[in-house]
């Protein structure tokens, strides 16, 4: 969802930052290995927070911010995420 809404490179960079690996925007072996070893219960909240923080710095946040936040909240509060 982040890659579609915020761009592939920023989505990967946010994940890499959460995983504490070099944030180069490339979803390679280092990133996938770190993700596989991580605790989802720790990484997912960090990642969603990173998304929300990035939205606040995005042009047109004043216009679209509420909708962008709702997009992330649906991922948190609905069992099927964006399909709900």
C-alpha positions as CSV (number, residue, x, y, z in Angstrom):
1,X,0.0,0.0,0.0
2,X,2.8,2.4,0.8
3,X,4.5,1.7,-2.5
4,X,1.3,2.5,-4.4
5,X,0.4,5.6,-2.4
6,X,3.8,7.1,-1.5
7,X,6.1,5.5,-4.1
8,X,8.2,2.4,-4.3
9,X,11.6,4.0,-3.3
10,X,10.2,5.9,-0.3
11,X,8.3,2.8,0.9
12,X,11.4,0.7,0.8
13,X,13.5,3.5,2.4
14,X,11.0,3.8,5.3
15,X,11.1,0.0,5.8
16,X,14.9,0.1,5.8
17,X,15.0,2.9,8.3
18,X,12.7,0.9,10.6
19,X,14.9,-2.2,10.2
20,X,18.0,-0.1,10.9
21,X,19.7,-1.0,7.7
22,X,21.2,1.3,5.0
23,X,18.2,3.2,3.5
24,X,19.1,3.1,-0.2
25,X,15.6,2.4,-1.5
26,X,16.6,-1.0,-3.0
27,X,14.7,-4.1,-1.7
28,X,17.7,-6.4,-1.8
29,X,19.1,-9.3,0.3
30,X,20.1,-7.1,3.3
31,X,16.6,-5.6,3.6
32,X,14.7,-8.9,3.1
33,X,17.0,-10.7,5.5
34,X,16.5,-8.0,8.1
35,X,12.8,-8.1,7.6
36,X,12.7,-11.9,8.0
37,X,14.6,-11.6,11.3
38,X,12.5,-8.8,12.7
39,X,9.5,-9.0,15.0
40,X,6.4,-7.9,13.1
41,X,4.9,-6.6,16.4
42,X,7.8,-4.0,16.5
43,X,8.3,-3.2,12.8
44,X,4.7,-2.7,11.7
45,X,3.9,0.1,14.2
46,X,7.3,1.8,13.4
47,X,6.6,1.5,9.7
48,X,3.1,2.9,10.0
49,X,4.4,5.7,12.1
50,X,7.0,6.5,9.5
51,X,4.3,6.6,6.8
52,X,2.2,9.1,8.9
53,X,5.3,11.2,9.6
54,X,6.1,11.3,5.9
55,X,2.6,12.3,5.0
56,X,2.8,15.4,7.3
57,X,5.8,16.6,5.2
58,X,4.1,16.0,1.9
59,X,2.8,18.8,-0.3
60,X,-0.9,19.1,-0.1
61,X,-1.1,17.5,3.4
62,X,-3.6,20.2,4.4
63,X,-5.9,19.1,1.6
64,X,-5.4,15.4,1.6
65,X,-3.9,14.6,5.0
66,X,-7.1,13.3,6.6
67,X,-7.7,10.9,3.8
68,X,-4.1,9.7,3.9
69,X,-4.3,9.1,7.6
70,X,-7.5,7.3,7.2
71,X,-5.8,5.0,4.6
72,X,-3.2,4.0,7.2
73,X,-5.8,3.6,10.0
74,X,-7.8,1.2,7.8
75,X,-4.7,-1.0,7.6
76,X,-4.6,-1.0,11.4
77,X,-8.3,-1.3,12.3
78,X,-9.8,-3.6,9.7
79,X,-9.0,-7.3,9.4
80,X,-8.6,-7.1,5.6
81,X,-6.8,-3.7,5.5
82,X,-7.4,-1.9,2.2
83,X,-9.9,-4.5,1.0
84,X,-12.4,-3.4,3.6
